[in-house]
């Protein structure tokens, strides 16, 4: 291709803008407008039409094309089919459905309250709390296996009864198997093995063996030789009882499932005689068990089976079993037996409150035994103190009381309190009462409870635990307003006397909620001071970080005015107790989260700023070489959120001073530094806007100070593209503020570091080519250079030449067209620079259009540079033509891009330039890789432009362009 002489097309931007505007047209609402509501045909009419009416009745419903979604409304979708099938049910089925609905409503009415905590949630807590290091034993008497077989010839009922009685005798008189010296985990594993053996025996139709296992496991609950482990033993063994009870129930229920399954809400009339006989047989077997404890437990486990026999079976059985428990001598064993009976009672008949209450009142009657000689001897033998022994009762008493208190009226609490007083305000009992009843009931009687707590004997159950339970109630329910201060004072008199730091902070943490909820910063500050006093000696706070964090969370939940929060004298000293790095950072995070969420208006309060800077510095200083990038990013976002809420109004110098301090404080977090640079640039623009026309010297000095801040800070960033973009942004801000020397320095700095850009960068943990980011930046940079005036000491277009020289020397990727793309992108800039009036300018700043005023020498320099770039581009196109298919495809793309530049910015009245445009068109279509649709639209555009008076010369060029297909 021959050398060309570049000439830029003269542009009248204003006229082009006017021509490009769309012509106004009257709005016509067409019937087929895409936003017109869809008319859905009535499906009932359509179904009716199918049943014998003419086709015209359905076609008249709508003239709009059928909606594909409306076809699902003609009754053929699965839900409509289901509805049709339901409508065709027999009357008897509908009658049964009505009965089941009525019974379901009755069952819902008997359900427990919404705040009732099920046993499954308590199970894990008990197992984790009641542990032991003592050795455990399992003493099993499993009997001989001869009882598993039946005499097939014996058909008489008396023979069956005699056989069953012999089997039951064998259960208690067979061979013994004793496992000694088991650890707690080994014990739990053995019990689980027994549970699996029970299921296997039942699955293999060895029902008697299954019953043996249950009886022998129940006997283990009479063993209190390792008394500290008894609550956990109870949990493990009652799991086996639950399994057995469910197996028996499912077995009898399945016997009633022929010909159809028995509904959940069945009645006695639905049970066949075979199932009733089997059910009675189980109850007779259990009634034949000699020992009281296993007989009680096993019968309680199948309590639900009474539903198969008669309506009032459960109602009659519960009082009987309750009375039988009175025969158990050990008060701890009796308490847990009552707990199990209440548990199964709540599952099958939660509305039978009389039996639940009777169990609790019977439990109260056994409290005298706790201080009896037999219990004291047992504790002495096992070296267990009375306070520890009393805590063993807590799960049982709490459960029984929870069952009694569920949906109970307020008067029941009054009755319970009266009985507690008669027992001398037993601390264990009082604690369970407060935990069982609704917090609203307890809160209204808080003063009465405090009086009862005072009268308790602290030897058996510490008072601070009682105040802890009371505090939990007051945290969720409000005490009478007139009594709140008295309640806090009385409670804190006890709490502050607790010597053990662990016990103290456990109770203080609970009462912090009450204090924050109802009192001011004065009371909260007093409580914080007391906490510091108790937890500082011997660094006790190191063992109480979870509780101390809970205190912080409760304060933050109620104090959202940070000027009030930070004015507390003891708040920051309280934070100083968090000396473990990870915990301290978590606390600072929680404070920052609340601050960003609730600080709605920017602040300049020095109290807030100093405190928050301290907190942010704590987070920043936790960053080290091992800190993960996600952690750094998270901390940076919190600090940035704080900085965005700092505003000194029109005191711009103070705002800049804050940014200087923040830069020194947060120098290790790059996102924070980037945000600071953005903030300073915004500050410079805001200063110019606000101070326009006044104090121009002072304003200019401030803007230069902002530029100096950015110029100093940017080199500290490690990300090359962050530096490039911020240099460019700061240069644009300097230009907008007529600070030419500062802008020149920023732009030259950006050009100088372009060679440092690596060929690949990490994006979200993956290596990607840096070329696309490089091209984006260079295009942005080129658009800025249009308004940058040349420096009088550096020659014409020195920044453009410097950028292009860098592009020339940069080591691009192999087989890359990036350099040529930059050259193509530079041509529109040079063409724009040759215009008499620039496309855009900066107010009050002279660009090259004013400095040169269309000087022929300036235009000649531009044309020479354009010719040089075009020569480089054409050489690259020739080289691509010698490559294989991929090279030809790239050649097509680049040739068409250059053609577009010539069409938009070149003066095609120049014959050589016009011929070059035609050659580029033919080259881009030579191998058929050019998009035909784009080519067609380009030709249409050229024909439209040729209709303009000043563009008539394009007609000749269009006639020389032809569309070609791949050969």
Secondary structure, DSSP 8 states (H G I E B T S, - for coil): -------B----HHHHHHHHS---------TT-TTS------HHHHHHHHTT--THHHHTT--S---TTGGGGSS-SHHHHHHHHHHT--HHHHHHHHHHHHHHHHHHHTS--TT---HHHHHHHHHHHS---S-EEEEEE---GGGGS--TT--SHHHHHHHHHHHHHHHHHS-EEEEEEE-HHHHHHHHHHHHHHHHHHHHTT-HHHHHHHHHHHHHGGG--TTGGGHHHHHHHHHHHHHHHHHHHHHHHHHHT-SSS---TT--GGGS-HHHHHHHHHHHHHHHT--SHHHHHHHHHHTGGGGGGT-TTHHHHHHHHHHHHGGG---HHHHHHHHHHHHHHHHHH-TT-HHHHHHHHHHHHHTHHHHTSHHHHHHHHHHT--HHHHHHTTHHHHHHHHHHHHTT--HHHHHHHHHHHHHTT--HHHHHHHHHHS-HHHHHHTHHHHHHHHHTS-TTTS-HHHHHHHHHHHHHHS---GGGHHHHHHHHHHHHTT---HHHHHHHHHHHHHHHHHHS-HHHHHHHHHHHHHHHHGGGGGGG-HHHHHHHHHHHHHH---HHHHTTSTTHHHHHTT--SHHHHHHHHHHHHHHHHHH--S-B--HHHHHHHHHHHHHHHHT--TT--HHHHHHHHHHHHHHHTTB--TT-HHHHHHHHHHHHHHSTT-HHHHHHHHHHHHHHHHHHHHHTTTSSHHHHHHHHHHHHHHHHHHHTT---HHHHHHHHHHHHHHHHHTT-HHHHHHHHHHHHHHGGG--SEEEETTEEEESHHHHHHHHHHHHHHHTT----TTT-TTHHHHHHHHHHHHS---TT--HHHHHHHHHHHHHHHHTSSS-S---TT---HHHHHTT-HHHHHHHHHHHHHHHHHHHHHHHHHHTS-HHHHHHHHHHHHHHHHHHHHHB-TTSHHHHHHHHHHHHHHHTTS-S-HHHHHHHHHHHHHHHTSGGGTTHHHHHHT-------
